[in-house]
Amino acid sequence: MTEFDIIKHYFTRQTRQRADVALGIGDDATIVNVPVDKQLVITTDTLSAGIHFPSETPPNAIGHKALAVNLSDLAAMGAHPAWITLSLTLPSFDAAWLNAFCDGFFALANTHDVALIGGDLTHGPLSITVAALGLIPAQKALLRSAAKPNDLIYVTGTLGDAGLALLGLQQKITMDPTIQTKLLEKLNYPTPRVKVGEALQGIAHAAIDVSDGLASDLSHILDESNVGARINVDQLPLSDALKTVLDKNAAIKLALSAGDDYELCFTIPPQHREQLTKLVPCRITCIGEITAEKGLLLHYQQGNPYHGDIIGYQHF
């Protein structure tokens, strides 16, 4: 099949139709209609085989994750996803691989009513670049630079599961096959917290998605907001799987440092705490508070400092 045959067969026919797409796939560029009372939020991520996902990852999972990581970025801004572009570099034409990839990609796209409006298809080492565009009411975006002293710090879901799954794939740790299967679901099929991000509009001050490790990503909020934080490591949300496979300190270390969780970390003023629990549609855990004094202080419940190695994922 030619490049344009592949685009037409696998991508053009599967995309969600939206009334705000004035011109979709098929021209040199696409045209969308942006509501006058909204701001456009744009993000992009590239996933490369052997770096961002193991080479043996199922294509269905690659399709899901390539989109999920971008939707997670929109969620961290409080934006509602609308449109996506996809640039796909393939080592060869493989009908079965493309079918499975598209199944994973478009299943998630349809769940969030986002339309594929363009992209590119090239030959080379497997790499996927997605750009996601979302909408948000003017001046309502959640920014890393808006955290305030005395804000409470929350995270969604559980932390460290994807990192533990990766350790299992790398044969650095052994675990029960049933547990490993559950953990692989977290690594391969992360849940972008889109509804949480939207619910946080007007409630949260700052937010970020946990892609490179909680300590590393939270530090971006602290740096941009010119504040510090105290985190109670005993309060970190850990799954039963993580607590079964690892001892307490190893589990805490992984929860602080492992990437690929794609949960949200956000800060809210204390007076919004009750309102928060009524609006957020998933598990959330308060893990600490923002301080005026700069720096990230990690401590146990009793107040003893935590001194473990918490280096997050490094891209270079």
Residue pairs with C-beta under 8 A, 6 or more apart in sequence:
1 9
1 93
3 121
6 93
6 98
6 121
7 25
7 121
10 98
10 99
10 102
11 25
11 86
11 102
11 116
11 119
12 25
12 26
14 102
14 106
14 116
15 24
15 25
15 106
15 109
15 115
15 116
15 117
16 106
16 109
16 110
16 113
16 114
16 115
16 116
17 115
18 82
18 83
18 113
18 115
20 32
20 33
20 34
20 35
20 82
21 30
21 31
21 32
21 33
21 83
21 115
21 117
22 31
22 32
22 33
23 29
23 30
23 31
24 30
24 115
24 117
24 118
25 116
25 117
25 118
25 119
29 118
30 83
30 85
30 117
30 118
32 82
32 83
32 117
32 133
34 40
34 135
35 135
37 137
37 138
38 135
38 136
38 137
38 138
39 135
39 136
39 137
39 138
39 139
39 141
40 133
40 134
40 135
41 74
41 77
41 79
41 133
41 134
41 135
41 136
41 141
42 131
42 132
42 133
42 134
43 70
43 73
43 74
43 77
43 131
43 132
44 70
44 129
44 130
44 131
44 132
45 66
45 69
45 70
45 73
45 129
45 130
46 52
46 127
46 128
46 129
47 53
47 62
47 65
47 66
47 69
47 127
47 128
47 129
48 125
48 126
48 127
49 55
49 125
49 126
49 127
53 61
53 62
53 65
53 188
54 166
54 169
57 188
58 100
58 188
59 97
59 98
59 100
59 101
59 104
60 100
60 101
60 103
60 104
61 104
61 188
61 189
62 101
62 104
62 128
63 100
63 101
63 102
63 103
63 104
63 105
63 106
63 108
64 104
64 105
64 107
64 108
64 188
64 189
65 104
65 188
65 189
65 190
66 86
66 105
66 128
66 130
67 84
67 105
67 108
67 109
67 130
67 132
68 108
68 189
68 190
68 191
68 192
68 262
69 130
69 190
69 192
69 211
69 262
70 84
70 130
70 131
70 132
71 81
71 108
71 112
71 114
71 132
71 192
71 194
72 190
72 192
72 193
72 209
72 211
72 262
72 264
73 132
73 209
74 80
74 81
74 132
74 134
74 192
74 194
74 197
75 192
75 193
75 194
75 196
75 197
75 198
75 209
75 264
76 142
76 197
76 207
76 208
76 209
76 264
77 134
77 136
77 141
77 142
77 143
77 197
77 207
78 136
78 140
78 141
78 142
78 197
78 198
78 200
78 201
78 204
78 207
79 134
79 135
79 136
79 141
79 197
79 198
80 134
80 135
80 136
80 194
80 198
81 112
81 113
81 114
81 132
81 133
81 134
81 194
82 114
82 115
82 133
82 134
82 135
83 114
83 115
83 116
83 117
83 132
83 133
84 109
84 114
84 115
84 116
84 117
84 130
84 131
84 132
84 133
85 116
85 117
85 118
85 119
85 130
85 131
86 105
86 116
86 119
86 128
86 129
86 130
87 119
87 120
87 121
87 122
87 128
87 129
87 130
88 119
88 120
88 121
88 122
88 127
88 128
88 129
89 121
89 122
89 123
89 124
89 125
89 126
89 127
89 128
90 98
90 121
90 122
90 123
90 124
90 126
91 123
91 124
91 125
91 126
92 123
106 116
108 192
109 115
109 116
112 192
112 194
114 132
136 201
137 201
140 201
140 202
142 197
142 200
142 201
142 204
142 205
142 206
142 207
142 266
143 206
143 224
144 206
144 207
144 208
144 220
144 221
144 224
144 225
145 206
145 224
145 225
146 205
146 206
146 225
147 205
147 206
147 221
147 222
147 225
147 227
147 267
147 290
148 205
148 225
148 227
148 267
148 269
148 290
149 227
149 290
149 291
149 292
150 269
150 270
150 289
150 290
151 205
151 206
151 267
151 268
151 269
151 270
151 289
151 290
152 267
152 268
152 269
152 270
152 273
152 286
152 288
152 289
152 290
153 218
153 229
153 231
153 265
153 266
153 267
153 286
153 287
153 288
153 289
153 290
154 265
154 266
154 267
154 268
154 276
154 284
154 285
154 286
154 287
155 210
155 214
155 236
155 237
155 263
155 264
155 265
155 266
155 284
155 285
155 287
156 193
156 196
156 263
156 264
156 280
156 282
156 283
156 284
157 191
157 193
157 237
157 261
157 263
157 282
157 283
158 237
158 238
158 239
158 242
158 261
158 263
158 283
159 210
159 214
159 236
159 237
159 238
159 254
159 255
159 256
159 258
159 261
159 263
160 238
160 239
160 242
160 251
160 254
160 255
160 258
160 261
161 183
161 186
161 187
161 239
161 241
161 242
161 261
162 183
162 186
162 187
162 190
162 258
162 259
162 260
162 261
162 262
163 254
163 257
163 258
163 259
163 260
163 261
164 173
164 175
164 183
164 241
164 242
164 245
164 246
164 254
164 258
165 180
165 183
165 184
165 186
165 187
166 187
166 258
166 260
167 173
168 174
168 175
168 180
168 183
168 184
169 184
169 187
173 245
175 183
175 241
175 244
175 245
176 244
179 241
179 244
179 245
182 241
183 241
186 261
187 260
190 260
190 261
190 262
191 262
192 262
193 209
193 262
193 263
193 264
193 282
195 281
195 282
196 264
196 280
196 281
196 282
196 284
197 207
197 264
199 279
199 280
199 281
200 207
200 264
200 266
200 268
200 276
200 280
203 268
203 272
203 275
203 276
203 279
204 266
204 267
204 268
204 272
205 266
205 267
205 268
205 269
206 221
206 224
206 225
206 266
206 267
207 221
207 264
207 265
207 266
207 267
208 217
208 218
208 220
208 221
208 264
208 265
208 266
209 217
209 262
209 263
209 264
209 265
210 217
210 259
210 261
210 262
210 263
210 264
210 265
211 217
211 259
211 260
211 261
211 262
211 313
212 259
212 312
212 313
213 256
213 257
213 258
213 259
213 310
213 311
213 312
213 313
214 236
214 255
214 256
214 257
214 261
214 265
214 312
215 231
215 256
215 257
215 296
215 298
215 310
215 312
216 257
216 310
216 311
216 312
216 313
217 265
217 312
218 229
218 231
218 265
218 296
219 296
221 265
221 267
222 228
222 229
222 290
222 294
222 295
222 296
225 290
226 294
227 290
227 291
227 292
227 294
228 290
228 291
228 292
228 293
228 294
228 295
228 296
228 297
229 288
229 289
229 290
229 291
229 295
229 296
229 297
230 288
230 289
230 291
230 297
230 299
231 287
231 288
231 296
231 297
231 298
231 299
232 287
232 288
232 299
232 300
232 301
233 252
233 255
233 256
233 298
233 299
233 300
233 306
234 300
234 301
235 285
235 286
235 287
235 288
235 301
236 252
236 255
236 256
236 285
236 287
237 255
237 283
237 285
237 287
238 251
238 252
238 255
242 251
242 254
242 255
243 251
246 254
249 308
252 306
252 308
253 308
253 309
253 310
256 298
256 308
256 310
257 309
257 310
257 311
257 312
258 312
258 313
259 312
259 313
260 313
267 290
268 276
273 286
276 284
277 284
291 297
297 305
298 305
298 306
298 308
298 310
299 305
299 306
300 306
